[in-house]
Amino acid sequence: MPPVTADPLALPRLGPAGPADTERPIRSVHTGRRGYEGEGFPVVRAFAGVGAAALDPFVHMDQMGEVDYRPGEPRGTDWHPHRGFETVTYMLDGKMAHQDSYGGGGLITDGATQWMTAGAGILHIETPPAELVERGGLFHGIQLWVNLPRKDKFAPPRYQAIEGGDVALLASGDGGALVRVIAGEIDGHRGPGVTHTPITLAHATIENGARLNIPWRRDFNALLYVLSGSGYAGPLEHPIHQGQLAVLGPGDRITVGAPTNRRPAGIDVLLLGGRPIREPVFHYGPFVMNSRAELIEALRDYEAGKFGTIPPNALMPHHRGGTLY
């Protein structure tokens, strides 16, 4: 880490706070819960213990890895359905292959993002490519679920491949932090991700002794997840470290920084927020709907084959000698 680098001194700088701007306070800090997903790859459940109202419009987020696999160890998922939301897979290190039932797919590698709108229903698979399974190697990424409002729950499925070099790059006012804007807008600079639900998603790398003070839309909520390292956040410099999620209160700007002479050096954070949808959420497995009846309908539609079909050239979980690995 980091996947996309640049010299912050050569980038546009974030503007200073205005006289009427207020800092977003830290409301709570939560430590993610470790677990396993898919065919058995390790994850940190980043939203564990956080109430749905604080997360809205987000539903779920896993930090996948960071793990250095030995040959034969990498795991992914098998083919599975989704309806009613968007999945965002951001790869920090390593590679993940993706394919879906509507023709989307490709290789997600260092710094790239796969943005999949499940909408009315889709089948897909995410699995490490054969060379990673054979050789092993570093694997680290994020998967985020973004809810869709009722009016977009049955939107046509859509796939976006965002390469690492496509993101908007900014620097903190002191030049010690690099900000990658994946979706939404920060200080007039817009990321390439196209979203149904208005959100902002950015990844910041902050060097030791640097301080990032970033403008944030007042009508958005604000969450800060620590990918690696340790530092502080908020106007009172609340300590935060790897695997923790900070929920911020209202305001116009977010502050996060890294102390001087701290080891490991610096801090990497994911900044995310959006306009709350404020609709009922019924979440069961791979379906995120507005009512229990819609969940039952989603399950029936999936069983009836209405989410598309697995293509003839489909990716499949890797096997060796008949054993899944």
C-alpha positions as CSV (number, residue, x, y, z in Angstrom):
1,M,0.0,0.0,0.0
2,P,-0.7,2.6,-1.4
3,P,-1.9,1.4,-4.8
4,V,-1.7,4.7,-6.7
5,T,1.1,7.1,-5.8
6,A,2.0,10.6,-6.8
7,D,4.1,13.5,-5.5
8,P,1.6,15.5,-3.4
9,L,3.7,18.6,-4.0
10,A,2.8,18.5,-7.7
11,L,-1.0,18.0,-7.1
12,P,-3.8,20.5,-6.5
13,R,-4.0,21.4,-2.8
14,L,-7.2,21.3,-0.8
15,G,-8.4,24.8,0.1
16,P,-8.4,26.1,3.7
17,A,-11.5,26.2,5.9
18,G,-13.8,29.1,5.6
19,P,-14.7,31.4,8.6
20,A,-18.1,29.8,9.0
21,D,-16.9,26.1,8.5
22,T,-17.3,23.7,11.5
23,E,-15.4,20.5,12.2
24,R,-17.2,17.2,12.3
25,P,-16.8,15.7,15.8
26,I,-16.2,12.0,16.5
27,R,-19.4,10.5,17.7
28,S,-18.1,6.9,18.2
29,V,-15.3,4.6,17.3
30,H,-15.9,0.9,16.5
31,T,-13.4,-2.0,16.1
32,G,-14.1,-4.3,13.2
33,R,-14.9,-8.0,13.8
34,R,-12.7,-10.6,12.1
35,G,-14.3,-13.4,10.1
36,Y,-14.4,-15.2,6.8
37,E,-16.3,-14.7,3.5
38,G,-17.0,-16.7,0.3
39,E,-14.9,-19.8,0.1
40,G,-12.9,-18.9,3.2
41,F,-10.9,-15.7,2.7
42,P,-10.3,-13.6,5.8
43,V,-12.1,-10.3,6.3
44,V,-12.7,-7.5,8.9
45,R,-16.4,-6.6,9.2
46,A,-15.8,-2.9,9.3
47,F,-19.4,-1.9,10.2
48,A,-19.8,-4.4,13.1
49,G,-21.7,-2.8,16.0
50,V,-22.7,0.4,14.1
51,G,-26.4,1.3,13.9
52,A,-28.1,1.3,10.5
53,A,-29.1,5.0,10.8
54,A,-25.4,6.1,11.2
55,L,-24.4,4.0,8.1
56,D,-27.2,5.0,5.7
57,P,-26.9,4.9,2.7
58,F,-24.2,2.2,3.3
59,V,-25.2,-1.4,4.3
60,H,-22.0,-3.5,4.7
61,M,-18.2,-3.2,4.3
62,D,-15.5,-5.8,4.5
63,Q,-11.8,-5.2,4.5
64,M,-10.5,-8.3,2.6
65,G,-7.0,-9.2,4.0
66,E,-4.4,-7.8,4.3
67,V,-3.0,-11.3,3.8
68,D,0.2,-12.7,2.1
69,Y,-1.0,-16.1,0.7
70,R,1.1,-19.1,0.2
71,P,0.7,-21.0,-3.1
72,G,-2.7,-22.8,-3.2
73,E,-4.2,-20.7,-0.4
74,P,-6.1,-17.8,-2.2
75,R,-9.9,-18.0,-2.0
76,G,-12.8,-16.1,-3.6
77,T,-16.5,-16.6,-3.9
78,D,-18.6,-18.9,-6.0
79,W,-21.4,-17.6,-8.2
80,H,-24.1,-15.9,-6.1
81,P,-27.0,-13.4,-6.6
82,H,-27.5,-9.8,-5.6
83,R,-30.5,-7.4,-5.8
84,G,-31.4,-3.9,-4.6
85,F,-27.9,-2.3,-4.0
86,E,-24.5,-1.7,-5.5
87,T,-21.2,-3.5,-4.7
88,V,-17.9,-1.6,-4.8
89,T,-14.7,-3.7,-4.8
90,Y,-11.5,-1.6,-4.4
91,M,-8.2,-3.5,-4.6
92,L,-5.3,-2.1,-2.7
93,D,-2.8,-5.0,-3.4
94,G,-3.1,-8.1,-5.4
95,K,-5.7,-9.2,-8.0
96,M,-9.3,-10.3,-8.2
97,A,-11.1,-11.6,-11.3
98,H,-14.8,-10.8,-11.7
99,Q,-17.6,-11.9,-14.0
100,D,-21.3,-11.4,-14.0
101,S,-24.4,-12.7,-15.8
102,Y,-24.9,-9.5,-17.8
103,G,-21.5,-9.4,-19.6
104,G,-19.5,-7.4,-17.1
105,G,-16.2,-8.5,-15.8
106,G,-12.5,-8.2,-15.9
107,L,-9.4,-8.2,-13.6
108,I,-9.4,-5.8,-10.6
109,T,-5.8,-5.0,-9.7
110,D,-3.8,-2.6,-7.6
111,G,-5.8,0.6,-7.2
112,A,-8.6,-0.4,-9.4
113,T,-12.3,-0.4,-8.5
114,Q,-15.2,-2.6,-9.8
115,W,-18.5,-0.8,-9.3
116,M,-21.4,-3.2,-9.9
117,T,-25.1,-2.1,-9.7
118,A,-27.0,-5.2,-8.9
119,G,-30.4,-3.4,-9.3
120,A,-33.1,-5.7,-10.4
121,G,-30.9,-8.8,-10.0
122,I,-27.6,-10.2,-11.1
123,L,-25.3,-13.2,-10.7
124,H,-21.6,-12.8,-10.2
125,I,-18.4,-14.3,-9.0
126,E,-15.2,-12.8,-7.6
127,T,-12.2,-15.1,-7.5
128,P,-8.4,-14.8,-7.5
129,P,-6.9,-15.4,-10.9
130,A,-5.2,-18.7,-11.5
131,E,-1.7,-17.3,-11.3
132,L,-2.3,-15.9,-7.8
133,V,-3.7,-19.2,-6.7
134,E,-0.7,-21.1,-8.0
135,R,2.0,-18.7,-6.8
136,G,0.4,-17.0,-3.8
137,G,1.0,-13.4,-3.0
138,L,-0.3,-10.3,-1.3
139,F,-4.1,-9.7,-1.3
140,H,-5.8,-6.7,0.2
141,G,-9.0,-4.9,-0.7
142,I,-12.3,-3.4,0.3
143,Q,-15.9,-4.4,-0.6
144,L,-18.6,-1.9,0.1
145,W,-22.3,-2.2,-0.3
146,V,-24.2,1.0,-1.2
147,N,-28.0,0.9,-0.8
148,L,-30.3,1.9,-3.6
149,P,-33.4,4.0,-2.9
150,R,-36.8,2.4,-3.6
151,K,-37.1,4.1,-7.0
152,D,-33.8,2.5,-8.2
153,K,-34.1,-1.0,-6.6
154,F,-35.1,-2.5,-10.0
155,A,-32.7,-0.5,-12.1
156,P,-31.0,-2.4,-14.9
157,P,-27.7,-4.0,-13.8
158,R,-24.6,-2.0,-14.6
159,Y,-20.9,-2.6,-14.4
160,Q,-18.1,0.1,-14.2
161,A,-14.4,-0.7,-14.3
162,I,-12.4,2.1,-12.8
163,E,-8.7,1.8,-13.2
164,G,-6.3,3.2,-10.6
165,G,-5.1,5.9,-12.9
166,D,-8.6,7.2,-13.4
167,V,-9.1,8.6,-9.9
168,A,-8.8,12.3,-9.1
169,L,-5.7,13.1,-7.0
170,L,-5.4,15.8,-4.5
171,A,-3.0,16.9,-1.7
172,S,-3.6,18.2,1.7
173,G,-2.9,21.8,2.5
174,D,0.5,20.9,4.1
175,G,1.5,18.6,1.2
176,G,1.8,15.6,3.5
177,A,-1.3,13.7,2.5
178,L,-2.4,12.2,-0.8
179,V,-6.1,11.9,-1.5
180,R,-7.6,9.6,-4.2
181,V,-11.2,10.5,-5.0
182,I,-12.9,7.4,-6.4
183,A,-16.5,8.7,-6.4
184,G,-18.3,11.9,-5.6
185,E,-16.7,15.4,-5.3
186,I,-14.2,16.9,-2.9
187,D,-13.3,20.6,-3.1
188,G,-14.4,20.8,-6.8
189,H,-12.6,17.6,-7.9
190,R,-14.8,14.7,-9.0
191,G,-14.0,11.0,-9.0
192,P,-14.9,8.8,-11.9
193,G,-17.5,6.5,-10.1
194,V,-21.0,7.0,-11.3
195,T,-23.5,6.4,-8.5
196,H,-27.3,6.1,-8.2
197,T,-27.1,7.2,-4.6
198,P,-25.2,10.5,-4.0
199,I,-22.0,9.5,-2.1
200,T,-18.3,10.4,-1.7
201,L,-15.6,7.7,-1.5
202,A,-11.9,8.5,-1.1
203,H,-8.7,6.9,0.0
204,A,-6.1,9.0,1.8
205,T,-2.5,8.3,2.7
206,I,-1.2,10.6,5.4
207,E,2.5,10.8,6.2
208,N,3.9,11.1,9.8
209,G,3.4,14.6,11.0
210,A,0.9,15.5,8.3
211,R,-2.7,16.7,8.9
212,L,-5.6,16.3,6.4
213,N,-8.4,18.8,6.7
214,I,-11.0,18.0,4.0
215,P,-14.3,19.6,3.1
216,W,-17.3,17.4,3.3
217,R,-20.9,18.0,2.2
218,R,-23.1,18.9,5.1
219,D,-26.0,16.9,3.8
220,F,-23.9,13.7,3.8
221,N,-23.1,11.5,6.7
222,A,-19.4,10.8,7.3
223,L,-17.4,7.6,8.2
224,L,-13.7,7.1,8.4
225,Y,-12.2,3.6,8.3
226,V,-8.5,3.0,9.1
227,L,-6.9,0.6,6.5
228,S,-3.5,0.6,8.1
229,G,-1.4,2.5,10.6
230,S,-2.6,4.7,13.4
231,G,-3.3,8.4,14.0
232,Y,-6.1,10.7,15.1
233,A,-9.3,12.2,13.9
234,G,-11.7,15.0,14.7
235,P,-11.1,18.4,16.3
236,L,-10.2,16.7,19.6
237,E,-7.6,14.4,17.9
238,H,-9.3,11.2,19.0
239,P,-6.8,8.3,18.6
240,I,-7.7,5.7,15.9
241,H,-5.9,2.7,14.5
242,Q,-6.0,-0.1,11.9
243,G,-9.4,-1.9,11.7
244,Q,-11.4,0.9,13.4
245,L,-14.3,2.9,12.0
246,A,-15.1,6.4,13.3
247,V,-18.6,7.7,13.0
248,L,-18.6,11.5,12.7
249,G,-21.2,14.1,13.6
250,P,-22.5,17.0,11.5
251,G,-20.2,19.7,10.2
252,D,-18.4,21.0,7.1
253,R,-14.9,19.5,7.4
254,I,-13.1,16.3,8.5
255,T,-9.7,16.2,10.1
256,V,-7.5,13.2,10.3
257,G,-3.7,13.1,10.9
258,A,-0.7,11.1,11.8
259,P,1.6,11.9,14.7
260,T,5.3,12.6,14.2
261,N,7.8,9.7,14.7
262,R,5.1,7.0,14.9
263,R,5.8,3.4,13.7
264,P,4.5,2.1,11.5
265,A,4.8,5.3,9.5
266,G,1.7,7.2,8.6
267,I,-1.9,6.2,8.3
268,D,-4.2,5.1,5.4
269,V,-7.9,5.8,5.7
270,L,-11.0,5.3,3.7
271,L,-13.3,8.3,3.8
272,L,-17.0,7.6,2.9
273,G,-20.3,9.3,3.2
274,G,-23.5,9.9,1.4
275,R,-27.0,11.4,1.5
276,P,-29.1,9.2,3.8
277,I,-32.0,7.5,2.0
278,R,-34.1,7.2,5.1
279,E,-36.2,4.3,3.8
280,P,-37.0,0.9,5.5
281,V,-34.1,-1.6,5.0
282,F,-34.8,-5.3,4.9
283,H,-31.4,-7.1,4.4
284,Y,-31.2,-10.8,4.0
285,G,-28.0,-12.4,2.6
286,P,-27.4,-11.0,-0.8
287,F,-30.6,-9.0,-1.0
288,V,-31.2,-5.5,0.3
289,M,-34.9,-4.5,-0.1
290,N,-37.6,-2.2,1.5
291,S,-39.9,-4.9,2.8
292,R,-40.0,-8.6,3.9
293,A,-42.3,-9.3,0.9
294,E,-39.7,-7.9,-1.5
295,L,-37.1,-10.2,0.1
296,I,-39.3,-13.2,-0.5
297,E,-39.9,-12.0,-4.1
298,A,-36.1,-11.7,-4.6
299,L,-35.5,-15.3,-3.5
300,R,-38.3,-16.6,-5.7
301,D,-37.1,-14.7,-8.7
302,Y,-33.5,-16.0,-8.1
303,E,-34.8,-19.6,-7.9
304,A,-36.8,-19.0,-11.1
305,G,-33.7,-17.9,-13.0
306,K,-34.6,-14.2,-13.4
307,F,-31.2,-12.9,-12.5
308,G,-29.6,-13.9,-15.7
309,T,-27.6,-17.0,-16.5
310,I,-24.0,-18.1,-15.8
311,P,-22.2,-17.6,-19.1
312,P,-20.7,-20.6,-21.0
313,N,-17.1,-19.3,-20.4
314,A,-17.8,-18.7,-16.7
315,L,-15.1,-18.3,-14.2
316,M,-15.2,-20.9,-11.4
317,P,-13.6,-21.3,-8.0
318,H,-10.2,-22.9,-8.5
319,H,-9.7,-26.6,-7.8
320,R,-6.6,-28.8,-7.6
321,G,-7.0,-32.6,-7.8
322,G,-10.8,-32.2,-7.1
323,T,-10.3,-30.2,-3.9
324,L,-11.5,-26.6,-3.7
325,Y,-8.7,-24.3,-2.8
